[in-house]
Amino acid sequence: MFSRAAVRPAVSLARAAKPQQAGMATLKEIDQRLKSVKNIEKITKSMKVVASTKLTRAEKAMREAKKYGAANNEIFKHTASEEEGGKKVLYLAVSSDGGLCGGIHSGITRYIKKATAKTPGSIAIIGDKPKAQISRVFSKDIKVSFNAIGKDVPTFAEASAVADEIVKNGGDWDEIRIVSNHYLSAISYEPRETTVISAPALAKSIGGYEMEDDVSKDLAEFALANAIYTALVEGHAAEISARRTAMENASNNANDMMGSLQLQYNRGRQAVITTELIDIITGASAL
């Protein structure tokens, strides 16, 4: 029969083996997570570079579109409808289908909620992201929606198609309030509202001039398309800017996480090596 002194070193070595195996499993999990975070950091860094490249084109298109937008605003500055109570309002939320760009879509949704609480009206939406958010609250008020617009720099043809659809299927309205993101700088933006009145309201507001019905109708439709185009282009620039900022923040967070995981891995590895050395020394001294 084995003596107690001979069995004790073998028991102690078996007990020490269990924490070692558990430590190695933990280190493997940390190493896998570290590799995953490194891959994510590569993706976010690449997306930031792509967004920075696109932002130059978007800013150039925005500067050109703003010239037409300023002239368009001058038309309606002096022709706004004086009747405030009985107006039928259509809100047009201008955003996009893309994600990973911070609060670019939720800002439009919050603005629409506040505006409709003050002045109720029907809603038209450009973009799947704001549609998903707005439809939770105002599903019955949505008249028409659009998607797949503005994946690249928006064009006037896209804005014209949106304007035609709104005129045909947007219901009855006296004015359209276009809610879009206003580009302030490369790191900031804010939602703003642009008002475009209908053809009958336009003809009535400039009643001192003789104007045929077709002329006022064409002018109102062109002004609507022009305002939508300006909002699309400026919103596109704001979205690209927000995406670059979001990817930069994501890359910085990934770097911080990698540093923390690397430190945790090094400490765990050092603990495992120390445990192995203690086991070897204990086993040698027991012999």
Backbone as CSV, one residue per row, in Angstrom:
resi,resn,N_x,N_y,N_z,CA_x,CA_y,CA_z,C_x,C_y,C_z
1,MET,0.848,-1.188,0.000,0.000,0.000,0.000,0.883,1.237,0.000
2,PHE,0.503,2.287,-0.789,1.322,3.483,-0.884,1.269,4.263,0.407
3,SER,2.399,4.845,0.759,2.432,5.695,1.950,1.817,7.049,1.652
4,ARG,1.357,7.773,2.716,0.723,9.083,2.550,1.708,10.095,1.999
5,ALA,2.984,9.994,2.386,3.990,10.944,1.911,4.229,10.801,0.422
6,ALA,4.114,9.564,-0.096,4.351,9.357,-1.525,3.179,9.839,-2.362
7,VAL,1.962,9.772,-1.823,0.774,10.161,-2.579,0.606,11.670,-2.621
8,ARG,1.005,12.398,-1.567,0.730,13.831,-1.432,1.297,14.673,-2.571
9,PRO,2.564,14.473,-3.053,3.043,15.288,-4.177,2.232,15.088,-5.437
10,ALA,1.804,13.856,-5.717,1.008,13.594,-6.915,-0.339,14.287,-6.836
11,VAL,-0.963,14.295,-5.627,-2.257,14.973,-5.456,-2.118,16.465,-5.653
12,SER,-1.053,17.036,-5.096,-0.847,18.487,-5.220,-0.612,18.883,-6.673
13,LEU,0.096,18.057,-7.414,0.330,18.354,-8.822,-0.967,18.266,-9.625
14,ALA,-1.832,17.300,-9.316,-3.107,17.165,-10.023,-4.011,18.359,-9.743
15,ARG,-4.010,18.846,-8.503,-4.820,20.002,-8.147,-4.332,21.260,-8.849
16,ALA,-3.025,21.373,-8.994,-2.453,22.555,-9.642,-2.712,22.558,-11.138
17,ALA,-2.992,21.400,-11.716,-3.191,21.328,-13.161,-4.516,21.946,-13.580
18,LYS,-5.557,21.886,-12.711,-6.873,22.415,-13.057,-6.880,23.926,-13.261
19,PRO,-6.318,24.732,-12.326,-6.263,26.180,-12.585,-5.454,26.523,-13.821
20,GLN,-4.436,25.728,-14.099,-3.620,25.989,-15.287,-4.440,25.826,-16.563
21,GLN,-5.241,24.750,-16.635,-6.065,24.533,-17.810,-7.120,25.619,-17.951
22,ALA,-7.714,26.022,-16.806,-8.714,27.090,-16.858,-8.087,28.403,-17.313
23,GLY,-6.869,28.676,-16.866,-6.178,29.893,-17.275,-5.873,29.903,-18.755
24,MET,-5.457,28.773,-19.304,-5.160,28.687,-20.726,-6.417,28.892,-21.570
25,ALA,-7.570,28.356,-21.102,-8.827,28.550,-21.826,-9.209,30.030,-21.837
26,THR,-9.022,30.708,-20.717,-9.336,32.135,-20.636,-8.432,32.938,-21.557
27,LEU,-7.173,32.592,-21.587,-6.241,33.275,-22.481,-6.625,33.091,-23.943
28,LYS,-7.114,31.909,-24.286,-7.541,31.661,-25.666,-8.738,32.536,-26.032
29,GLU,-9.668,32.686,-25.094,-10.830,33.543,-25.338,-10.417,34.999,-25.503
30,ILE,-9.500,35.448,-24.653,-9.022,36.834,-24.754,-8.302,37.057,-26.073
31,ASP,-7.517,36.067,-26.488,-6.795,36.193,-27.754,-7.765,36.260,-28.941
32,GLN,-8.813,35.453,-28.917,-9.814,35.502,-29.988,-10.543,36.846,-30.022
33,ARG,-10.875,37.352,-28.851,-11.552,38.653,-28.787,-10.631,39.765,-29.267
34,LEU,-9.358,39.659,-28.936,-8.389,40.653,-29.377,-8.270,40.666,-30.896
35,LYS,-8.267,39.484,-31.505,-8.212,39.410,-32.968,-9.476,40.003,-33.600
36,SER,-10.634,39.753,-32.973,-11.893,40.297,-33.499,-11.894,41.819,-33.453
37,VAL,-11.432,42.372,-32.350,-11.391,43.837,-32.211,-10.410,44.441,-33.217
38,LYS,-9.295,43.761,-33.467,-8.338,44.246,-34.469,-8.962,44.277,-35.856
39,ASN,-9.741,43.247,-36.191,-10.415,43.224,-37.496,-11.444,44.348,-37.607
40,ILE,-12.186,44.581,-36.529,-13.167,45.669,-36.527,-12.470,47.016,-36.697
41,GLU,-11.339,47.179,-36.040,-10.595,48.445,-36.142,-10.108,48.685,-37.563
42,LYS,-9.705,47.619,-38.257,-9.289,47.754,-39.655,-10.455,48.214,-40.533
43,ILE,-11.658,47.648,-40.277,-12.838,48.006,-41.072,-13.226,49.461,-40.832
44,THR,-13.306,49.861,-39.570,-13.711,51.237,-39.259,-12.687,52.255,-39.771
45,LYS,-11.416,51.889,-39.720,-10.382,52.785,-40.237,-10.512,52.943,-41.750
46,SER,-10.791,51.836,-42.447,-10.981,51.905,-43.900,-12.214,52.728,-44.254
47,MET,-13.306,52.554,-43.488,-14.522,53.315,-43.744,-14.311,54.810,-43.491
48,LYS,-13.477,55.150,-42.528,-13.164,56.556,-42.280,-12.420,57.154,-43.468
49,VAL,-11.469,56.402,-44.032,-10.716,56.892,-45.193,-11.649,57.084,-46.393
50,VAL,-12.552,56.125,-46.599,-13.504,56.231,-47.711,-14.408,57.441,-47.526
51,ALA,-14.897,57.647,-46.297,-15.767,58.796,-46.025,-15.024,60.117,-46.214
52,SER,-13.768,60.157,-45.831,-12.985,61.388,-46.025,-12.820,61.706,-47.508
53,THR,-12.640,60.663,-48.322,-12.520,60.871,-49.769,-13.839,61.362,-50.369
54,LYS,-14.954,60.765,-49.943,-16.254,61.155,-50.466,-16.666,62.549,-50.013
55,LEU,-16.192,62.954,-48.843,-16.605,64.256,-48.298,-16.167,65.404,-49.189
56,THR,-15.012,65.280,-49.837,-14.536,66.345,-50.722,-15.503,66.552,-51.881
57,ARG,-15.941,65.466,-52.504,-16.922,65.557,-53.602,-18.252,66.102,-53.111
58,ALA,-18.681,65.637,-51.930,-19.967,66.068,-51.393,-19.970,67.561,-51.080
59,GLU,-18.872,68.072,-50.537,-18.790,69.504,-50.227,-18.795,70.340,-51.498
60,LYS,-18.127,69.864,-52.535,-18.108,70.587,-53.807,-19.512,70.654,-54.409
61,ALA,-20.229,69.522,-54.422,-21.597,69.505,-54.950,-22.517,70.371,-54.101
62,MET,-22.290,70.394,-52.801,-23.131,71.202,-51.915,-22.952,72.689,-52.184
63,ARG,-21.734,73.121,-52.399,-21.485,74.550,-52.680,-22.177,74.980,-53.972
64,GLU,-22.172,74.111,-54.976,-22.846,74.444,-56.236,-24.361,74.478,-56.052
65,ALA,-24.896,73.536,-55.296,-26.350,73.468,-55.113,-26.861,74.613,-54.252
66,LYS,-26.046,75.099,-53.330,-26.479,76.188,-52.446,-26.752,77.476,-53.210
67,LYS,-26.090,77.666,-54.345,-26.339,78.862,-55.148,-27.775,78.873,-55.655
68,TYR,-28.227,77.720,-56.137,-29.600,77.618,-56.610,-30.581,77.659,-55.442
69,GLY,-30.179,77.085,-54.324,-31.056,77.110,-53.158,-31.283,78.510,-52.632
70,ALA,-30.224,79.342,-52.656,-30.370,80.728,-52.194,-31.319,81.505,-53.095
71,ALA,-31.197,81.304,-54.428,-32.111,81.976,-55.354,-33.533,81.465,-55.174
72,ASN,-33.666,80.181,-54.884,-34.989,79.604,-54.663,-35.652,80.181,-53.412
73,ASN,-34.864,80.388,-52.359,-35.413,80.939,-51.121,-35.869,82.377,-51.295
74,GLU,-35.210,83.125,-52.173,-35.603,84.514,-52.403,-37.008,84.594,-53.005
75,ILE,-37.382,83.596,-53.795,-38.714,83.599,-54.402,-39.789,83.528,-53.332
76,PHE,-39.582,82.652,-52.340,-40.619,82.414,-51.344,-40.479,83.311,-50.116
77,LYS,-39.432,84.090,-50.054,-39.268,84.978,-48.909,-40.356,86.042,-48.892
78,HIS,-40.742,86.501,-50.069,-41.730,87.579,-50.172,-43.086,87.073,-50.640
79,THR,-43.238,85.755,-50.756,-44.512,85.215,-51.235,-45.108,84.220,-50.254
80,ALA,-44.732,84.300,-49.003,-45.258,83.363,-48.014,-46.730,83.645,-47.775
81,SER,-47.471,82.582,-47.539,-48.904,82.723,-47.299,-49.155,83.414,-45.971
82,GLU,-50.092,84.356,-45.961,-50.372,85.114,-44.750,-51.309,84.366,-43.815
83,GLU,-52.145,83.485,-44.327,-53.078,82.737,-43.508,-52.326,81.599,-42.813
84,GLU,-52.352,81.649,-41.488,-51.591,80.657,-40.728,-52.474,79.528,-40.213
85,GLY,-53.754,79.805,-40.003,-54.597,78.826,-39.331,-55.057,77.690,-40.221
86,GLY,-55.555,77.992,-41.421,-56.171,76.963,-42.242,-55.266,76.316,-43.249
87,LYS,-53.971,76.423,-43.093,-53.044,75.851,-44.060,-52.928,74.340,-43.893
88,LYS,-52.840,73.654,-45.025,-52.564,72.226,-45.040,-51.068,72.042,-45.274
89,VAL,-50.437,71.409,-44.313,-48.974,71.297,-44.323,-48.564,69.867,-44.633
90,LEU,-47.571,69.734,-45.488,-46.944,68.440,-45.764,-45.479,68.536,-45.355
91,TYR,-45.063,67.689,-44.424,-43.670,67.657,-43.983,-42.908,66.637,-44.832
92,LEU,-41.775,67.060,-45.356,-40.911,66.168,-46.131,-39.618,65.949,-45.355
93,ALA,-39.457,64.734,-44.815,-38.244,64.372,-44.090,-37.203,63.870,-45.085
94,VAL,-36.083,64.569,-45.174,-35.043,64.252,-46.156,-33.852,63.634,-45.434
95,SER,-33.596,62.352,-45.704,-32.425,61.676,-45.152,-31.998,60.602,-46.156
96,SER,-31.607,59.413,-45.681,-31.104,58.398,-46.611,-31.361,57.003,-46.053
97,ASP,-30.836,56.005,-46.761,-30.989,54.603,-46.349,-29.798,54.109,-45.535
98,GLY,-28.698,54.827,-45.547,-27.457,54.335,-44.940,-27.414,54.498,-43.437
99,GLY,-26.644,53.616,-42.797,-26.436,53.675,-41.359,-24.980,53.969,-41.025
100,LEU,-24.614,53.693,-39.776,-23.251,53.924,-39.269,-22.834,55.383,-39.438
101,CYS,-23.759,56.298,-39.131,-23.449,57.725,-39.290,-23.981,58.531,-38.113
102,GLY,-23.932,57.972,-36.918,-24.321,58.715,-35.732,-25.820,58.979,-35.682
103,GLY,-26.182,60.168,-35.206,-27.586,60.528,-35.039,-28.146,61.341,-36.180
104,ILE,-27.652,61.104,-37.394,-28.065,61.902,-38.547,-29.548,61.701,-38.858
105,HIS,-30.073,60.492,-38.653,-31.473,60.199,-38.955,-32.386,60.527,-37.776
106,SER,-31.948,60.232,-36.583,-32.785,60.483,-35.405,-33.006,61.972,-35.181
107,GLY,-32.061,62.817,-35.618,-32.255,64.259,-35.501,-33.423,64.734,-36.349
108,ILE,-33.546,64.197,-37.562,-34.681,64.525,-38.431,-35.988,64.054,-37.810
109,THR,-35.983,62.843,-37.249,-37.194,62.295,-36.637,-37.651,63.148,-35.458
110,ARG,-36.736,63.570,-34.607,-37.102,64.407,-33.462,-37.676,65.743,-33.920
111,TYR,-37.084,66.317,-34.966,-37.577,67.597,-35.476,-39.001,67.440,-36.012
112,ILE,-39.262,66.354,-36.733,-40.606,66.109,-37.271,-41.618,65.958,-36.136
113,LYS,-41.249,65.238,-35.084,-42.159,65.044,-33.962,-42.512,66.370,-33.297
114,LYS,-41.522,67.226,-33.098,-41.784,68.528,-32.476,-42.627,69.419,-33.384
115,ALA,-42.326,69.397,-34.695,-43.050,70.264,-35.632,-44.504,69.833,-35.764
116,THR,-44.757,68.533,-35.856,-46.133,68.062,-35.997,-46.938,68.259,-34.714
117,ALA,-46.271,68.258,-33.571,-46.982,68.544,-32.323,-47.469,69.990,-32.295
118,LYS,-46.713,70.893,-32.923,-47.093,72.306,-32.971,-48.071,72.580,-34.103
119,THR,-47.785,72.056,-35.295,-48.637,72.236,-36.475,-48.846,70.875,-37.126
120,PRO,-49.976,70.226,-36.906,-50.208,68.895,-37.492,-50.227,68.943,-39.017
121,GLY,-49.838,67.833,-39.630,-49.838,67.736,-41.082,-49.479,66.335,-41.529
122,SER,-49.562,66.089,-42.812,-49.166,64.801,-43.379,-47.655,64.772,-43.594
123,ILE,-47.126,63.588,-43.915,-45.669,63.399,-43.949,-45.276,62.646,-45.205
124,ALA,-44.199,63.087,-45.833,-43.512,62.349,-46.894,-42.075,62.135,-46.439
125,ILE,-41.486,61.014,-46.832,-40.171,60.642,-46.292,-39.251,60.193,-47.414
126,ILE,-38.015,60.667,-47.373,-36.944,60.182,-48.244,-35.943,59.432,-47.369
127,GLY,-35.819,58.122,-47.594,-34.866,57.327,-46.829,-35.552,56.272,-45.973
128,ASP,-35.001,55.069,-45.969,-35.565,53.974,-45.186,-35.334,54.139,-43.690
129,LYS,-34.218,54.733,-43.314,-33.910,54.887,-41.889,-34.908,55.802,-41.182
130,PRO,-35.145,57.031,-41.681,-36.156,57.860,-41.003,-37.567,57.290,-41.121
131,LYS,-37.840,56.564,-42.204,-39.165,55.956,-42.350,-39.417,54.940,-41.247
132,ALA,-38.414,54.118,-40.936,-38.564,53.120,-39.879,-38.819,53.778,-38.526
133,GLN,-38.219,54.948,-38.289,-38.395,55.634,-37.018,-39.724,56.388,-36.957
134,ILE,-40.059,57.102,-38.032,-41.271,57.924,-38.027,-42.529,57.060,-38.084
135,SER,-42.479,55.931,-38.791,-43.663,55.090,-38.941,-44.115,54.469,-37.628
136,ARG,-43.251,54.441,-36.632,-43.658,53.912,-35.326,-44.704,54.797,-34.660
137,VAL,-44.660,56.102,-34.975,-45.555,57.059,-34.328,-46.601,57.604,-35.295
138,PHE,-46.190,57.875,-36.551,-47.070,58.541,-37.513,-47.323,57.659,-38.744
139,SER,-47.579,56.396,-38.533,-47.762,55.489,-39.674,-48.968,55.887,-40.534
140,LYS,-50.032,56.411,-39.923,-51.233,56.780,-40.675,-51.068,58.101,-41.430
141,ASP,-50.102,58.916,-41.038,-49.921,60.236,-41.655,-48.950,60.220,-42.831
142,ILE,-48.289,59.091,-43.075,-47.306,59.017,-44.159,-48.032,58.855,-45.494
143,LYS,-47.863,59.821,-46.376,-48.515,59.801,-47.686,-47.678,59.073,-48.730
144,VAL,-46.381,59.328,-48.754,-45.507,58.729,-49.762,-44.097,58.659,-49.184
145,SER,-43.345,57.661,-49.623,-41.970,57.506,-49.149,-41.083,57.076,-50.309
146,PHE,-39.780,57.338,-50.167,-38.809,57.046,-51.221,-37.587,56.381,-50.593
147,ASN,-36.928,55.547,-51.393,-35.669,54.948,-50.951,-34.706,54.875,-52.132
148,ALA,-33.495,54.414,-51.842,-32.442,54.274,-52.870,-32.144,55.604,-53.548
149,ILE,-32.251,56.695,-52.806,-31.932,58.024,-53.338,-30.745,58.580,-52.553
150,GLY,-29.766,59.103,-53.280,-28.625,59.719,-52.618,-27.563,58.748,-52.147
151,LYS,-27.480,57.555,-52.781,-26.387,56.644,-52.422,-25.041,57.255,-52.789
152,ASP,-25.018,57.942,-53.926,-23.862,58.749,-54.298,-24.300,60.207,-54.183
153,VAL,-23.566,61.132,-54.769,-23.974,62.536,-54.733,-25.325,62.678,-55.438
154,PRO,-26.353,63.217,-54.763,-27.689,63.319,-55.382,-27.675,64.197,-56.628
155,THR,-28.593,63.901,-57.543,-28.704,64.650,-58.795,-30.047,65.373,-58.848
156,PHE,-30.129,66.353,-59.741,-31.380,67.093,-59.900,-32.464,66.202,-60.495
157,ALA,-32.088,65.190,-61.272,-33.072,64.255,-61.831,-33.775,63.497,-60.711
158,GLU,-33.030,63.070,-59.694,-33.646,62.389,-58.559,-34.596,63.319,-57.815
159,ALA,-34.170,64.560,-57.620,-35.030,65.526,-56.933,-36.293,65.811,-57.738
160,SER,-36.183,65.890,-59.045,-37.350,66.130,-59.904,-38.333,64.972,-59.826
161,ALA,-37.800,63.738,-59.805,-38.675,62.562,-59.691,-39.422,62.563,-58.362
162,VAL,-38.744,62.950,-57.296,-39.394,63.038,-55.983,-40.480,64.109,-55.994
163,ALA,-40.167,65.280,-56.579,-41.133,66.373,-56.636,-42.375,65.973,-57.437
164,ASP,-42.189,65.295,-58.565,-43.331,64.850,-59.372,-44.214,63.880,-58.598
165,GLU,-43.591,62.963,-57.881,-44.359,61.985,-57.115,-45.138,62.653,-55.978
166,ILE,-44.523,63.645,-55.355,-45.207,64.354,-54.272,-46.402,65.138,-54.808
167,VAL,-46.226,65.771,-55.958,-47.331,66.524,-56.561,-48.487,65.590,-56.931
168,LYS,-48.167,64.396,-57.406,-49.211,63.456,-57.836,-49.873,62.740,-56.662
169,ASN,-49.052,62.241,-55.720,-49.580,61.367,-54.665,-49.377,61.900,-53.251
170,GLY,-48.964,63.137,-53.139,-48.722,63.695,-51.807,-49.948,64.236,-51.123
171,GLY,-51.109,64.151,-51.776,-52.329,64.672,-51.169,-52.466,66.172,-51.379
172,ASP,-53.445,66.757,-50.701,-53.677,68.203,-50.781,-52.809,68.919,-49.754
173,TRP,-52.122,69.929,-50.201,-51.278,70.710,-49.289,-51.135,72.140,-49.818
174,ASP,-50.996,73.066,-48.883,-50.768,74.462,-49.226,-49.288,74.824,-49.188
175,GLU,-48.548,74.113,-48.359,-47.102,74.327,-48.304,-46.400,73.058,-47.861
176,ILE,-45.195,72.911,-48.333,-44.337,71.788,-47.941,-43.207,72.332,-47.077
177,ARG,-43.019,71.710,-45.951,-41.908,72.074,-45.062,-40.862,70.969,-45.148
178,ILE,-39.769,71.280,-45.822,-38.698,70.302,-46.047,-37.755,70.323,-44.850
179,VAL,-37.660,69.201,-44.153,-36.796,69.076,-42.980,-35.577,68.260,-43.382
180,SER,-34.417,68.877,-43.332,-33.175,68.209,-43.745,-32.040,68.660,-42.845
181,ASN,-30.923,67.953,-42.939,-29.750,68.291,-42.133,-28.962,69.408,-42.818
182,HIS,-28.716,70.463,-42.074,-27.947,71.606,-42.574,-26.478,71.406,-42.209
183,TYR,-25.618,71.456,-43.200,-24.174,71.227,-43.009,-23.546,72.503,-42.448
184,LEU,-23.026,72.421,-41.222,-22.381,73.578,-40.593,-20.867,73.548,-40.793
185,SER,-20.269,72.399,-40.512,-18.821,72.227,-40.703,-18.557,70.741,-40.854
186,ALA,-17.281,70.382,-40.932,-16.918,68.977,-41.122,-17.243,68.121,-39.910
187,ILE,-17.555,68.739,-38.774,-17.841,67.961,-37.562,-19.194,68.288,-36.953
188,SER,-19.992,69.147,-37.588,-21.273,69.522,-36.989,-22.335,69.745,-38.054
189,TYR,-23.580,69.526,-37.664,-24.737,69.711,-38.535,-25.956,69.905,-37.635
190,GLU,-27.052,70.366,-38.221,-28.288,70.512,-37.461,-29.481,70.434,-38.414
191,PRO,-30.621,69.900,-37.964,-31.807,69.854,-38.824,-32.432,71.238,-38.971
192,ARG,-32.829,71.563,-40.206,-33.469,72.846,-40.483,-34.667,72.638,-41.389
193,GLU,-35.460,73.669,-41.502,-36.718,73.598,-42.244,-36.722,74.622,-43.371
194,THR,-37.153,74.194,-44.563,-37.308,75.076,-45.721,-38.749,74.963,-46.211
195,THR,-39.401,76.094,-46.446,-40.816,76.109,-46.821,-40.980,76.392,-48.308
196,VAL,-41.808,75.581,-48.951,-42.165,75.763,-50.357,-43.688,75.737,-50.443
197,ILE,-44.300,76.749,-51.081,-45.762,76.820,-51.149,-46.250,76.234,-52.468
198,SER,-47.520,75.882,-52.494,-48.122,75.248,-53.670,-48.389,76.280,-54.758
199,ALA,-48.749,75.783,-55.952,-49.008,76.677,-57.087,-50.176,77.623,-56.833
200,PRO,-51.341,77.174,-56.312,-52.430,78.128,-56.037,-52.047,79.181,-55.006
201,ALA,-51.301,78.750,-53.965,-50.867,79.718,-52.957,-49.862,80.705,-53.532
202,LEU,-49.008,80.215,-54.450,-48.043,81.098,-55.096,-48.745,82.134,-55.970
203,ALA,-49.724,81.697,-56.755,-50.458,82.633,-57.610,-51.236,83.646,-56.779
204,LYS,-51.762,83.206,-55.639,-52.535,84.105,-54.784,-51.638,85.117,-54.089
205,SER,-50.457,84.692,-53.680,-49.566,85.586,-52.923,-48.954,86.672,-53.791
206,ILE,-48.835,86.423,-55.095,-48.317,87.453,-56.008,-49.436,87.904,-56.938
207,GLY,-50.601,88.154,-56.359,-51.780,88.511,-57.126,-51.662,89.841,-57.837
208,GLY,-50.700,90.672,-57.466,-50.531,91.950,-58.144,-49.990,91.817,-59.549
209,TYR,-49.531,90.604,-59.917,-48.970,90.361,-61.249,-49.874,89.404,-62.009
210,GLU,-49.981,89.615,-63.285,-50.755,88.703,-64.121,-49.900,87.474,-64.443
211,MET,-50.480,86.324,-64.170,-49.730,85.079,-64.374,-50.696,83.971,-64.763
212,GLU,-50.368,83.267,-65.793,-51.197,82.143,-66.208,-51.046,80.978,-65.239
213,ASP,-52.061,80.116,-65.245,-52.045,78.981,-64.320,-50.879,78.042,-64.587
214,ASP,-50.584,77.811,-65.869,-49.481,76.918,-66.203,-48.144,77.467,-65.727
215,VAL,-48.002,78.791,-65.814,-46.737,79.407,-65.389,-46.538,79.249,-63.888
216,SER,-47.573,79.529,-63.107,-47.448,79.397,-61.653,-47.249,77.933,-61.251
217,LYS,-47.900,77.025,-61.960,-47.739,75.601,-61.661,-46.322,75.131,-61.959
218,ASP,-45.799,75.519,-63.130,-44.431,75.126,-63.496,-43.411,75.734,-62.539
219,LEU,-43.644,77.002,-62.169,-42.714,77.661,-61.251,-42.714,76.984,-59.888
220,ALA,-43.905,76.614,-59.401,-43.999,75.966,-58.097,-43.334,74.586,-58.118
221,GLU,-43.536,73.819,-59.192,-42.929,72.492,-59.286,-41.412,72.578,-59.414
222,PHE,-40.941,73.538,-60.213,-39.493,73.697,-60.350,-38.871,74.134,-59.023
223,ALA,-39.543,75.050,-58.328,-39.025,75.510,-57.039,-38.995,74.371,-56.029
224,LEU,-40.006,73.508,-56.059,-40.027,72.357,-55.151,-38.879,71.399,-55.455
225,ALA,-38.672,71.085,-56.741,-37.563,70.206,-57.124,-36.223,70.819,-56.745
226,ASN,-36.108,72.132,-56.925,-34.865,72.826,-56.593,-34.590,72.771,-55.090
227,ALA,-35.640,72.993,-54.286,-35.475,72.952,-52.833,-35.131,71.535,-52.362
228,ILE,-35.773,70.522,-52.963,-35.464,69.133,-52.594,-34.031,68.788,-52.975
229,TYR,-33.590,69.250,-54.135,-32.220,68.973,-54.576,-31.202,69.581,-53.610
230,THR,-31.450,70.826,-53.210,-30.541,71.477,-52.257,-30.507,70.725,-50.935
231,ALA,-31.684,70.305,-50.450,-31.746,69.568,-49.185,-31.044,68.221,-49.296
232,LEU,-31.211,67.526,-50.429,-30.558,66.231,-50.618,-29.043,66.356,-50.620
233,VAL,-28.531,67.333,-51.364,-27.085,67.487,-51.494,-26.464,67.898,-50.163
234,GLU,-27.105,68.845,-49.486,-26.557,69.286,-48.202,-26.678,68.188,-47.150
235,GLY,-27.782,67.447,-47.162,-27.930,66.327,-46.239,-26.928,65.221,-46.515
236,HIS,-26.608,65.013,-47.805,-25.609,64.000,-48.163,-24.242,64.374,-47.601
237,ALA,-23.874,65.649,-47.712,-22.593,66.093,-47.163,-22.564,65.943,-45.643
238,ALA,-23.683,66.274,-44.987,-23.747,66.119,-43.532,-23.647,64.650,-43.123
239,GLU,-24.265,63.767,-43.908,-24.213,62.333,-43.605,-22.791,61.786,-43.751
240,ILE,-22.106,62.153,-44.818,-20.729,61.680,-45.019,-19.832,62.189,-43.890
241,SER,-20.028,63.454,-43.514,-19.248,64.020,-42.415,-19.522,63.281,-41.108
242,ALA,-20.811,62.999,-40.838,-21.169,62.280,-39.610,-20.620,60.859,-39.627
243,ARG,-20.613,60.215,-40.795,-20.076,58.855,-40.888,-18.565,58.853,-40.634
244,ARG,-17.871,59.841,-41.163,-16.428,59.900,-40.910,-16.147,60.090,-39.424
245,THR,-16.907,60.968,-38.774,-16.728,61.184,-37.341,-17.050,59.929,-36.545
246,ALA,-18.138,59.233,-36.933,-18.523,58.008,-36.232,-17.462,56.925,-36.382
247,MET,-16.892,56.783,-37.587,-15.865,55.765,-37.806,-14.562,56.115,-37.078
248,GLU,-14.272,57.411,-36.986,-13.090,57.827,-36.232,-13.256,57.499,-34.752
249,ASN,-14.439,57.785,-34.200,-14.699,57.447,-32.800,-14.667,55.935,-32.580
250,ALA,-15.217,55.180,-33.536,-15.200,53.721,-33.413,-13.775,53.179,-33.448
251,SER,-12.931,53.753,-34.310,-11.525,53.318,-34.378,-10.791,53.622,-33.077
252,ASN,-11.056,54.810,-32.513,-10.420,55.171,-31.237,-10.877,54.240,-30.114
253,ASN,-12.163,53.916,-30.088,-12.667,52.992,-29.065,-12.074,51.599,-29.244
254,ALA,-11.903,51.169,-30.494,-11.302,49.852,-30.748,-9.847,49.830,-30.288
255,ASN,-9.132,50.922,-30.504,-7.740,50.991,-30.038,-7.665,50.907,-28.514
256,ASP,-8.578,51.617,-27.842,-8.606,51.553,-26.375,-8.928,50.144,-25.897
257,MET,-9.870,49.493,-26.570,-10.237,48.133,-26.192,-9.091,47.157,-26.438
258,MET,-8.370,47.356,-27.547,-7.227,46.487,-27.829,-6.145,46.639,-26.765
259,GLY,-5.906,47.863,-26.321,-4.917,48.073,-25.263,-5.324,47.389,-23.967
260,SER,-6.612,47.489,-23.623,-7.092,46.844,-22.403,-7.016,45.321,-22.498
261,LEU,-7.422,44.773,-23.653,-7.373,43.316,-23.830,-5.936,42.795,-23.864
262,GLN,-5.035,43.559,-24.476,-3.634,43.146,-24.535,-3.029,43.105,-23.143
263,LEU,-3.365,44.113,-22.333,-2.872,44.137,-20.950,-3.435,42.969,-20.154
264,GLN,-4.721,42.680,-20.357,-5.346,41.554,-19.671,-4.727,40.227,-20.111
265,TYR,-4.434,40.114,-21.400,-3.808,38.892,-21.920,-2.405,38.722,-21.344
266,ASN,-1.641,39.799,-21.291,-0.267,39.715,-20.765,-0.263,39.322,-19.288
267,ARG,-1.194,39.899,-18.535,-1.266,39.534,-17.115,-1.661,38.079,-16.932
268,GLY,-2.628,37.617,-17.724,-3.031,36.216,-17.632,-1.918,35.277,-18.034
269,ARG,-1.178,35.628,-19.087,-0.067,34.799,-19.539,1.039,34.754,-18.492
270,GLN,1.291,35.905,-17.877,2.315,35.948,-16.834,1.904,35.101,-15.631
271,ALA,0.600,35.121,-15.286,0.126,34.307,-14.168,0.256,32.823,-14.470
272,VAL,-0.034,32.420,-15.704,0.090,31.009,-16.076,1.544,30.562,-16.017
273,ILE,2.458,31.389,-16.523,3.885,31.031,-16.484,4.375,30.920,-15.050
274,THR,3.936,31.856,-14.198,4.334,31.811,-12.785,3.820,30.540,-12.120
275,THR,2.576,30.165,-12.423,1.994,28.944,-11.849,2.758,27.706,-12.311
276,GLU,3.140,27.694,-13.578,3.893,26.548,-14.093,5.258,26.444,-13.420
277,LEU,5.927,27.570,-13.215,7.214,27.542,-12.527,7.088,27.056,-11.081
278,ILE,6.023,27.503,-10.402,5.800,27.056,-9.021,5.564,25.559,-8.984
279,ASP,4.777,25.052,-9.953,4.522,23.602,-9.980,5.804,22.824,-10.213
280,ILE,6.645,23.325,-11.113,7.910,22.605,-11.401,8.815,22.610,-10.169
281,ILE,8.912,23.763,-9.521,9.771,23.846,-8.342,9.233,22.988,-7.198
282,THR,7.895,23.001,-7.026,7.277,22.202,-5.957,7.483,20.695,-6.222
283,GLY,7.320,20.291,-7.478,7.507,18.877,-7.819,8.941,18.446,-7.642
284,ALA,9.891,19.334,-8.007,11.312,18.973,-7.852,11.700,18.857,-6.398
285,SER,11.166,19.758,-5.574,11.515,19.694,-4.150,10.862,18.521,-3.449
286,ALA,9.710,18.073,-3.995,9.033,16.911,-3.359,9.764,15.607,-3.648
287,LEU,10.531,15.535,-4.746,11.228,14.293,-5.074,12.409,14.110,-4.186
